[in-house]
Amino acid sequence: MTKNLVKLNVKDTLTKAESLFKKHKIRHIPVVEGSKIIGMLSYTDLLRISFADATNDDGNEVETTIYDMFSLEQVMTSQIISLQINNHVKDAAEIFTKAEFHALPVLDEDKLVGIVTTTDVIKYMLKHY
């Protein structure tokens, strides 16, 4: 599980989201409203609404025309499945095999404490087998 989270506030822009994806080289970002998780945004969600990668070669400048047409709330997945901190890796693996997504927020009761991805599960399995 990744504990050092990159998060988006529900009022953030899709331009900010793309910048975070590229800067941190990640594929999933939890979306929060205050301290409560309300959705997940994946890089694939952004690709669905854009026709091409709109960033210049050095990754600093983002073409925002497409992103200005949508809010983060319109693009993110709002019906999320989460894990509790005491769940096992097997629980995550079972969810991933049945779902069409690749990241799960990890909660300690209602508090977001991490995110686990399919890559995390694969790395865990390789380390232990």
N, C-alpha and C positions, 0 to 999 in steps of 0.2 A: 504494500500500500504506500502511496505517496502521501506524506504528511505535510510537506511544505507546499501548500496549495496556491495556485494562481486562480483567482476568482474574478467574476464579473458581477457588477451590480446590475439589477434589472434595467436601470436607466442608462447604462453604458451603451455606446454605439457599436455597430458591427465593425466599423473601422478600427476601433480599439480592440475588439475581439481578434481581428485578423493580425493586428500588430503583436498581440500577446501570443497567439499561436506560433508566429514566426520567430519572435524573440526568444521564447522558451523552448521551441521545438517540441511542442506538445500537440495532441489531437483532440483533447476533451477539456472543457472548462465548466465547473459548476457555476450556476447563476444564483445569486442570493438577493434577498430583500431584507436588509438589516442583517440579522444573524441566521435567518431561516433560508434553507435551500428551496428554490422554487422551480429549478429547471437545470438542464444540461445543454450545453452547446458543443457540437463537434465540428471539426474542420470540414467534415462532409456536409454538414448543414449549410455552411457558407458556400461550398462548391455548388450546391443545388440551386442557389439563387444567382450565382455569378457565371458568366459565360467563359471566363478565362482567368488565370491568375493575373491580378491587376497590380502587382508590385514590381517595381523596377529591380534591376539585378542586385543592387546592394541591400534590398529589403527595407529601405527606409521610407519610401514614398508609396502610399497606397492610393489607387484610384477609387474614389468613394461614390461615384455616380450610382451604381447599383445598390450599394449598402444604404444610401440615403433614402431609398424607397421603402425600406423595411425597418421595423424596430427589432431589438433583440428578442423581445417577448413573442413576436410573430414567428421567429425563426427557430428558437430553442425548442427542445422537447420538454414539455411541462408535466407529462405523466411519467414520472421517474420511479424506478425501482431502486431501493437502497439496501445497504447492509448495515447491521449494527456492529459495533466494534468487537463484540464477542463472537461473531460468526466465524466460521472456518473457511479456509481456502476452497474446500470442496463446495461450500454453499455458493460462492462466486462462480466457480466452474459450472455448476449445474444451471445457474441462471444464464450464463453466457451461451451455453449449448442450446437453450430454448429461445433466446431473445435475438433481436436483430441489432443490438448495440454492443459496444465494446468497452464501456466504462460504467462503474457503479460508485455513487457517493457512499462514504462510510460515515455513519452517525454514531455519536455517543448520546443515546436518547434522541433529542432533537438537534443536537449541536453537530455541525459538519466538522469532522476531524481528519478526513482523508478521502482519497479516491483510489480505487483499484481498477486496473485495466486488464484486458486479455493478455497483454504483454507481461504484466506483473505475475499473472497466474502461470504463464509459460516459464518465466524465469524461476519462479518458486519450484515448479516441477523439475526443471533441469538441475537445480541445486540439490534437490533431495532424492533424485533417482539416478 
